[in-house]
Amino acid sequence: MAVALVVGDRPPQAKHLCDLLVAAGHTPLTAAGVDAVTAIAQRHPDVVIAAAGTDGELEVVREVRRRHPLVPVLAVT
């Protein structure tokens, strides 16, 4: 079971991703855009899933990779 941080600014999209993760036996956490970097430091997820259309999505991915290089990041379009 993995802890996945879902980064998204659109609640319906984030909820759908969380529902899929729960169905697969994982534990989802959520954060909006720029709050993701802080959430990673506090919650220590196994993976970060960045939803397309998130404000500053690419910047979030870059910052996560810079600060937490061992945490896998998946960008979902």
Secondary structure as the mmCIF struct_conf table of DSSP 4:
data_model
#
loop_
_struct_conf.conf_type_id
_struct_conf.id
_struct_conf.beg_label_comp_id
_struct_conf.beg_label_asym_id
_struct_conf.beg_label_seq_id
_struct_conf.end_label_comp_id
_struct_conf.end_label_asym_id
_struct_conf.end_label_seq_id
STRN STRN1 VAL A 3 VAL A 7
BEND BEND1 ASP A 9 ASP A 9
HELX_RH_AL_P HELX_RH_AL_P1 PRO A 11 ALA A 23
TURN_TY1_P TURN_TY1_P1 ALA A 24 GLY A 25
STRN STRN2 THR A 27 ALA A 31
TURN_TY1_P TURN_TY1_P2 GLY A 33 VAL A 34
HELX_RH_AL_P HELX_RH_AL_P2 ASP A 35 ARG A 43
BEND BEND2 ASP A 46 ASP A 46
STRN STRN3 VAL A 47 ALA A 51
TURN_TY1_P TURN_TY1_P3 ALA A 52 GLY A 53
TURN_TY1_P TURN_TY1_P4 ASP A 55 GLY A 56
HELX_RH_AL_P HELX_RH_AL_P3 GLU A 57 ARG A 67
TURN_TY1_P TURN_TY1_P5 PRO A 69 LEU A 70
BEND BEND3 VAL A 71 VAL A 71
STRN STRN4 VAL A 73 VAL A 76
#
